[in-house]
Amino acid sequence: MDTWFRNLFKGGSGTKSISYQTARKLARDTNPAVRRELAGRDDVAPEILFFLADDPEPEVRQAIAANQASPAHADRVLAGDADQEVRGALAEKIARLAPGLSADVRDKVGRLAHDTLEALARDQVTRVRRILAEALKDVAHAPPEVIRRLARDAEAEVSSPVLQFSPLLTDADLLEIIASNPVSARLCAISRRDGVNAPVADAIAGSNDTAAIGALLANPTAQIREQVLDQLIDRAESVEIWHVPLVHRPRLPAGAVAKLARFVADGLLKALQDRRDLTPKTMDEVRRIVDRRLRRKGPHSAGADGASPEDALKMAIELQCAGKLDEPMIGKAVRTGDREFAIAALAVRSGLPADLIRKVVGERNAKGMVAITWKAGFSAKLAETLQLRLAQVNRRDILAADGANYPLAIATLEFQIDFLRKAG
C-alpha cells in the first residue's frame, strides 16, 4: 500500500514489461480504447502516464486517475479535471489506499500530493469530497488543514465522518464548529466521537439540539460533568428521546435514578432496577416508585408493526443523527402503517414529547397535527398526509395546504404548539 503513496508523492518506477518506445507509440494511438488500456497499466513509464493525463477522452483520464502507478504530477492535474467522474476516480483511489499511509511515507510527501488532496477537498461536487472525507476520516497523518476544511464542509455527508472519527481535530476546532450553529447531523457526529472531552460535551449540552444531546448521552465515553448531567435529567421528562440513553449511562449523579424512575416509560423501569451502581437506599426508593407506577397502569403496548415506542425512538434518533430522517421516510412510514415510528420521527424532529404527539393523533386533532408537522420542519403537503393517514382525520375536516403554504398563520401555529405543551 505504501508503494502507491511513494508513486503518488515521488513518481514511482518499477520493472517494465512493456518497452518505452512501444508505450510511447500506443499513447498516441488514434483508438481511445488502446490509450485507455495503456492508461490502466502499472508497468508504463511515469512520463507517459503523465502525458495521458491530458488525453482528450475522459475515459482515458479516468483510467489514469484510478491507476496506482500514476505520478504525483498526473494526479495533481487530474484533481482539477473538468470531468467529475475523473476527479471521483482519483478520490476513490485515495479512498482505497489512504489508510495505508504510514509516518515514513508521510515524511516523503511532496507539495504536489498535498495540493492534490487540497484540490479534492475544495471540489464543487459533493460526491468527490465525500469520498475523500471517508478516506481520510481516521488517518492520523493526513494534512491537518485538509481535515479542518472537510470538517467545516457545508454538506453533512462530507463533514460528519471527519467530525466523528478524525484524531486531528482539537477541542478548539470542535468548539468553533459547534459555535457556528451547524446542522444537527454534524453535532451528532461530534457527540459520537470517542472520548468527547468535558468542554465539548458542555457545548453540545448547551446547543438545545435534542438529537445531538441524545447521541452524547448514548456515548459511554463522553465526559459529561455531573452538574451538566443533572441539568439534562431535569429537562428530560419532556424530551422522550433522552430517556433510553440516560437510563443506560455508565454513571449517574446521586438521586438521578430515582428522578428517572418517576417519568421514563414502563419498559425502561427494569433497566433502572438492574443497574449495579445503586446503593441499597436508592434501590429501595426506586422499587417503591416502580411499584406505585405499575399499580396505576400497565406497560407500554407495542406498535402496529410490533416495534415498541422505545425502539422506534432509538431508530429515529439514529436516522436524525445520520441526516436521513427526512420527509420521504416519514411519508413512507405512514403509508406502510408504521405508526410508532412516524410518531417517534415527529418527536425527534420537533422536540415535542412522543406522548403529546400520540395524544394529538388519538384525538384526531387536525390543528394539532398541522402545528406538529410545521414544528418538525416538514411541508404543508405532508401535514395533509399526516392528518389523513396518521391522525385519521375525516377528509372533510382536513386543513388543506394553500399550495406550498400552511393553512394556518405562523402566529396560530406557534399558539397551537404552546397550547399543546400546556395541555399535555
C-alpha positions, 0 to 999 in steps of 0.5 A, spaced: 500 500 500 505 504 501 508 503 494 502 507 491 503 513 496 511 513 494 508 513 486 503 518 488 508 523 492 515 521 488 513 518 481 514 511 482 518 506 477 518 499 477 520 493 472 517 494 465 514 489 461 512 493 456 518 497 452 518 505 452 518 506 445 512 501 444 508 505 450 510 511 447 507 509 440 500 506 443 499 513 447 498 516 441 494 511 438 488 514 434 483 508 438 481 511 445 480 504 447 488 502 446 490 509 450 485 507 455 488 500 456 495 503 456 492 508 461 490 502 466 497 499 466 502 499 472 508 497 468 508 504 463 513 509 464 511 515 469 512 520 463 507 517 459 502 516 464 503 523 465 502 525 458 495 521 458 493 525 463 491 530 458 488 525 453 482 528 450 477 522 452 475 522 459 475 515 459 482 515 458 483 520 464 479 516 468 483 510 467 489 514 469 486 517 475 484 510 478 491 507 476 496 506 482 502 507 478 500 514 476 505 520 478 504 525 483 504 530 477 498 526 473 494 526 479 495 533 481 492 535 474 487 530 474 484 533 481 482 539 477 479 535 471 473 538 468 470 531 468 467 529 475 467 522 474 475 523 473 476 527 479 471 521 483 476 516 480 482 519 483 478 520 490 476 513 490 483 511 489 485 515 495 479 512 498 482 505 497 489 506 499 489 512 504 489 508 510 495 505 508 499 511 509 504 510 514 509 516 518 515 514 513 511 515 507 508 521 510 515 524 511 516 523 503 510 527 501 511 532 496 507 539 495 504 536 489 500 530 493 498 535 498 495 540 493 492 534 490 488 532 496 487 540 497 484 540 490 479 534 492 477 537 498 475 544 495 471 540 489 464 543 487 461 536 487 459 533 493 460 526 491 468 527 490 469 530 497 465 525 500 469 520 498 475 523 500 472 525 507 471 517 508 478 516 506 481 520 510 476 520 516 481 516 521 488 517 518 492 520 523 497 523 518 493 526 513 494 534 512 491 537 518 488 543 514 485 538 509 481 535 515 479 542 518 476 544 511 472 537 510 470 538 517 467 545 516 464 542 509 457 545 508 454 538 506 453 533 512 455 527 508 462 530 507 463 533 514 460 528 519 465 522 518 471 527 519 467 530 525 466 523 528 472 519 527 478 524 525 484 524 531 486 531 528 481 535 530 482 539 537 477 541 542 478 548 539 476 546 532 470 542 535 468 548 539 468 553 533 464 548 529 459 547 534 459 555 535 457 556 528 450 553 529 451 547 524 446 542 522 444 537 527 447 531 523 454 534 524 453 535 532 451 528 532 457 526 529 461 530 534 457 527 540 459 520 537 466 521 537 470 517 542 472 520 548 468 527 547 472 531 552 468 535 558 468 542 554 465 539 548 460 535 551 458 542 555 457 545 548 453 540 545 449 540 552 448 547 551 446 547 543 438 545 545 439 540 539 435 534 542 438 529 537 445 531 538 444 531 546 441 524 545 447 521 541 452 524 547 448 521 552 448 514 548 456 515 548 459 511 554 465 515 553 463 522 553 465 526 559 459 529 561 460 533 568 455 531 573 452 538 574 451 538 566 448 531 567 443 533 572 441 539 568 439 534 562 435 529 567 431 535 569 429 537 562 428 530 560 421 528 562 419 532 556 424 530 551 422 522 550 428 521 546 433 522 552 430 517 556 433 510 553 440 513 553 440 516 560 437 510 563 443 506 560 449 511 562 455 508 565 454 513 571 449 517 574 449 523 579 446 521 586 438 521 586 438 521 578 435 514 578 430 515 582 428 522 578 428 517 572 424 512 575 418 517 576 417 519 568 421 514 563 416 509 560 414 502 563 419 498 559 425 502 561 423 501 569 427 494 569 433 497 566 433 502 572 432 496 577 438 492 574 443 497 574 449 495 579 451 502 581 445 503 586 446 503 593 441 499 597 437 506 599 436 508 592 434 501 590 429 501 595 426 508 593 426 506 586 422 499 587 417 503 591 416 508 585 416 502 580 411 499 584 406 505 585 407 506 577 405 499 575 399 499 580 396 505 576 397 502 569 400 497 565 406 497 560 407 500 554 403 496 548 407 495 542 406 498 535 402 496 529 408 493 526 410 490 533 416 495 534 415 498 541 415 506 542 422 505 545 425 502 539 422 506 534 425 512 538 432 509 538 431 508 530 429 515 529 434 518 533 439 514 529 436 516 522 436 524 525 443 523 527 445 520 520 441 526 516 436 521 513 430 522 517 427 526 512 420 527 509 420 521 504 421 516 510 416 519 514 411 519 508 413 512 507 412 510 514 405 512 514 403 509 508 406 502 510 402 503 517 408 504 521 405 508 526 410 508 532 415 510 528 412 516 524 410 518 531 417 517 534 420 521 527 415 527 529 418 527 536 425 527 534 424 532 529 420 537 533 422 536 540 415 535 542 414 529 547 412 522 543 406 522 548 403 529 546 404 527 539 400 520 540 395 524 544 394 529 538 393 523 533 388 519 538 384 525 538 384 526 531 386 533 532 387 536 525 390 543 528 394 539 532 397 535 527 398 541 522 402 545 528 406 538 529 408 537 522 410 545 521 414 544 528 418 538 525 420 542 519 416 538 514 411 541 508 404 543 508 403 537 503 405 532 508 401 535 514 395 533 509 398 526 509 399 526 516 392 528 518 389 523 513 393 517 514 396 518 521 391 522 525 385 519 521 382 525 520 375 525 516 377 528 509 372 533 510 375 536 516 382 536 513 386 543 513 388 543 506 395 546 504 394 553 500 399 550 495 406 550 498 403 554 504 400 552 511 393 553 512 394 556 518 398 563 520 405 562 523 402 566 529 396 560 530 401 555 529 406 557 534 399 558 539 397 551 537 404 548 539 404 552 546 397 550 547 399 543 546 405 543 551 400 546 556 395 541 555 399 535 555 
